[in-house]
Amino acid sequence: MPSPQQIDFDPRVDYYKALGLDESASTDDVKRSYRKLARQFHPDSTGGDKAKESRFKEVQVAYDVLGDARRRKLYDDIRARGFSPNGFESFDLGDLFGEFFRVPRGAVRVEHATVDDAADAEFESRVQASDGSWLNAVGNDVYSDVRISFDRAILGTVATIATIDGSADVKIPPGTSSGKKLRLRGKGVGAHRSYGQVGDHYVVVQIDVPATIDEETRRLLRKIGRRE
């Protein structure tokens, strides 16, 4: 019997139907159908139509399950035990569902996504961090900015970053330039799954430069510049 920690989808939902497919669909069929529907219902092209946005999210969740070979097999196996598109047939729903279906603590919420026409294009989306803010994601990797003052960029500092599963400290070395990318290993999408690839969280440093400075600060900066 699969362990409860492996289940992060709802086996009562017919994900094949959501993609307009039957259970014999190939991996390529799943990918083609997903990309067609994602383009059709993407929020950027639906003019704020809430029904279409809801359909987009439905399509995305279906692909998240059926587009992953391990999750699809697990989904098919669980449904073969009693779940079906027409409802639950063989077992007590409360008992079996309580045993199999548990969304892991801190499961990732995904909002928007974009797809490319290229067959091997990476899946782009937005995922929610632990503090409620949104992070950009490409595949299983997530990206966010951290803003620091120019003196901290020169001297180095430690910044606290909101990740998917909590906060994390990232060390910013002395002399860091704006645009520098720092990596938090294993802090991307998939951190709460016991299978599949876990992504990283990339932090891009953005240096805030004050619009105005006093004369003393200006003098000190000129002195630093001459030393350099």
C-alpha positions in Angstrom: 0.0 0.0 0.0 1.4 3.4 -0.9 2.4 5.6 2.0 0.0 8.6 2.8 2.8 11.1 2.4 3.0 10.3 -1.3 -0.5 11.4 -2.0 -0.9 15.1 -2.9 -3.8 14.9 -5.4 -7.6 14.1 -5.1 -8.3 10.7 -6.6 -12.0 11.5 -6.7 -11.4 14.0 -9.5 -11.4 12.8 -13.1 -8.2 14.4 -14.4 -8.5 12.6 -17.7 -11.9 14.2 -18.3 -10.4 17.6 -17.3 -8.0 17.2 -20.3 -10.6 15.8 -22.6 -8.8 12.4 -22.7 -9.5 8.8 -21.8 -7.3 6.6 -19.6 -5.5 5.1 -22.6 -4.0 8.4 -23.6 -0.3 8.4 -24.2 2.2 10.8 -22.5 2.3 12.8 -25.7 -1.5 13.0 -25.8 -1.5 14.4 -22.3 1.1 17.0 -23.2 -0.6 18.1 -26.4 -4.0 18.4 -24.8 -2.6 20.3 -21.8 -0.8 22.8 -24.0 -3.8 23.4 -26.2 -6.1 24.0 -23.3 -3.6 26.0 -21.3 -3.3 28.4 -24.2 -7.0 28.6 -24.7 -7.8 29.3 -21.0 -4.7 31.2 -19.9 -5.7 34.2 -17.8 -3.6 36.5 -19.9 -5.9 35.8 -22.9 -9.3 35.5 -21.3 -10.0 39.1 -20.3 -10.6 38.4 -16.6 -13.3 35.7 -17.3 -13.4 33.9 -13.9 -15.0 30.8 -15.3 -12.1 30.4 -17.8 -9.6 31.1 -15.2 -11.1 28.4 -13.1 -11.0 26.0 -16.1 -7.3 26.9 -16.6 -6.5 26.0 -13.0 -8.4 22.7 -13.4 -6.4 21.9 -16.5 -3.1 22.8 -14.8 -3.8 20.5 -11.8 -4.8 17.7 -14.1 -1.6 18.0 -16.0 0.4 18.2 -12.8 -0.9 14.7 -12.0 -1.1 13.0 -15.4 2.1 14.6 -16.8 4.2 13.0 -14.1 4.7 9.3 -14.7 4.9 8.3 -11.0 1.9 10.4 -10.0 -0.2 9.2 -12.9 0.5 5.5 -12.0 -0.3 6.2 -8.3 -3.5 8.0 -9.3 -4.5 5.1 -11.7 -3.7 2.5 -9.0 -5.8 4.3 -6.3 -8.8 4.7 -8.7 -8.5 1.1 -9.7 -9.2 0.2 -6.0 -12.6 1.8 -6.1 -12.5 5.4 -7.3 -14.1 6.0 -10.8 -15.4 8.9 -12.9 -18.9 7.9 -11.8 -18.1 8.0 -8.1 -16.8 5.6 -5.4 -18.0 2.1 -5.8 -16.2 -0.6 -3.8 -15.0 0.9 -0.5 -16.2 3.2 2.2 -15.2 6.7 0.9 -14.4 8.2 4.3 -12.2 5.3 5.4 -10.2 4.9 2.2 -10.0 8.6 1.4 -8.8 9.3 4.9 -6.1 6.6 4.4 -4.9 7.6 1.0 -5.5 11.3 0.4 -3.5 13.7 2.5 -2.2 16.9 1.2 1.3 17.4 2.6 1.7 20.3 5.1 2.7 23.3 3.1 1.7 21.9 -0.3 2.4 24.4 -3.1 -0.4 26.6 -4.4 0.0 27.5 -8.1 -1.7 30.5 -9.7 -0.6 31.5 -13.2 1.3 29.5 -15.8 2.6 30.0 -19.3 3.5 27.5 -21.9 5.8 27.7 -24.9 5.2 26.1 -28.3 8.5 24.2 -28.1 8.0 20.6 -27.1 10.7 20.8 -24.5 9.8 24.2 -23.1 9.9 24.5 -19.3 6.7 25.1 -17.4 6.5 28.6 -16.0 4.2 29.5 -13.2 3.7 31.5 -10.0 3.7 29.7 -6.6 2.9 31.0 -3.2 5.5 31.4 -0.5 4.9 30.7 3.2 4.3 34.4 3.9 1.6 34.7 1.2 3.7 36.4 -1.4 4.1 35.0 -4.9 7.3 33.6 -6.4 8.1 33.0 -10.1 8.8 29.4 -11.0 10.3 27.7 -14.0 9.9 24.0 -13.8 10.6 23.1 -10.1 12.9 26.0 -9.5 11.6 29.2 -8.0 12.9 32.8 -8.2 12.6 35.9 -6.0 14.4 39.2 -5.5 16.0 40.5 -2.4 16.6 44.2 -2.1 19.6 45.4 0.0 21.3 48.8 0.5 24.5 49.6 -1.4 26.5 49.6 1.9 25.4 46.0 2.7 26.2 45.0 -0.9 29.8 46.3 -0.3 30.2 44.9 3.2 28.1 41.7 2.9 25.1 40.8 4.9 22.6 38.0 5.7 19.0 38.4 4.4 15.9 36.4 5.4 14.0 35.1 2.5 10.4 33.7 2.3 10.4 30.3 0.7 7.7 27.8 -0.1 8.1 26.0 3.2 9.1 28.8 5.5 11.9 31.4 5.9 15.5 30.9 5.1 18.7 32.9 5.6 20.8 33.6 2.6 24.4 34.9 3.0 25.2 37.8 0.6 29.0 38.0 0.2 30.9 41.3 0.4 31.2 43.0 -3.0 28.0 41.5 -4.4 26.8 43.1 -7.6 23.1 43.9 -8.5 21.7 40.9 -10.4 23.8 38.3 -8.6 21.9 35.0 -8.3 22.2 33.0 -5.1 20.9 29.5 -4.7 19.0 27.8 -1.8 19.2 24.1 -2.5 16.1 22.0 -2.2 13.8 25.0 -1.4 11.9 24.9 -4.7 8.7 23.1 -5.8 8.6 19.5 -4.7 10.1 20.0 -1.3 7.0 18.4 0.3 6.9 15.4 -1.9 8.6 12.1 -1.2 9.2 11.4 -4.8 10.2 13.3 -8.0 12.7 16.0 -8.5 12.9 18.8 -5.9 13.8 22.3 -7.3 16.0 25.0 -5.9 15.1 28.6 -4.8 17.2 31.2 -6.6 17.5 34.7 -5.0 18.4 37.6 -7.2 20.1 40.5 -5.5 18.8 44.0 -6.3 20.8 46.9 -4.8 18.9 50.0 -3.7 20.7 53.2 -4.4 19.5 56.3 -2.6 18.2 59.1 -4.8 19.8 61.7 -2.6 22.8 61.7 -0.2 24.2 64.4 2.0 27.6 66.1 1.4 29.5 64.0 4.0 28.3 60.8 2.5 29.3 62.1 -1.0 32.7 62.9 0.3 33.2 59.5 1.8 32.1 57.8 -1.4 34.6 59.8 -3.4 37.3 58.8 -1.0 36.3 55.1 -1.4 36.4 55.5 -5.1 39.9 57.0 -5.1 41.1 54.1 -2.9 39.6 51.6 -5.3 
